[in-house]
Amino acid sequence: MSGERSFALVLLEMTLLVLFGPLVTGTIQKLKARLQSRQGAGFLQPYRDLAKLFRKSTVQADTASGLFRAIPVLVLAATVTAGALVPVVRAGTPAVPIGDALMLLGLLALARFLTAVGALDAGGAFGGMGASREMTIAPLVEPVLMMVVFSTALVAGTTELGALAAHRGTSWIFAWHAADFLGVTAMLVLLPAETGRIPVDNPDTHLELTMLHEGMLLEHSGPGLGCMLLASHTRQIVTLGFVSALFFPIAVNDAGADGSLVGAGAGGFVLGLAAFAVKILVLAIYLALVESSYAKLRLFRVPQYLAIGFVCALTALALRIL
């Protein structure tokens, strides 16, 4: 699984993540509806919502500055750029050095920061409340994600996601150690927090007592809100792909030595994409099961929940060092 991923392949993988991000959200919503004995909206409903928003006009608060209108584009740009760092159909280092796992986490943190800045810039009470809550949760999640990256990078000697996936090879399922089990446990605990889902957040309501991420979006409308929602969909699939690259790397790699799609052939590309889709579907089912099985935690109980992931990640890192 070694080799380089060409720049064209990286751009194609990034495009696929953006295009299929809303589909993952629609799949989770449909699974939740079925688990709760409801009909629910169709799998393609997020695409319809985005198309409707991009056709609408923008309504902006009088207290918002010129930065507020640029925030949605900046958030979407940071999130899409993070998607370029996730290997989808092939493992290996990109031919163009564009960043590693730490850069990916930094871009996602930048998108979160810009979202909070936009909420505060509008001057609304709900936006400020949502930004405050989001910035309370972020310092509890991001250091744990970095510890998980470090625990896997100590073995591979690199923090580049494609190289990490290539280092595990096709026999990754037979080479798990205690640190790997603890690391994936930490990621499974953090996934609901990083994707804004129960028990940390509730993406399906705008109630004051439950809003975190949604509270920061209330001042946006029209194409701006569409960009923010598309960034949320992309962030979700990027996070799931991040977990997949760290612990369940791509098992199909028939690409040529130059990383081109021509060398890979249509069959290898389709198999690689199918393997990635299966892993994303399994993680999406996990999120749907968690959301349907638990109630949202009180805000002051969330640190106790996230502490489980912290302990697992810290123990995994300690085992790697020792």
Order of alpha helices (4+ residues) and beta strands (2+ residues): beta-alpha-alpha-alpha-beta-alpha-alpha-alpha-alpha-alpha-alpha-alpha
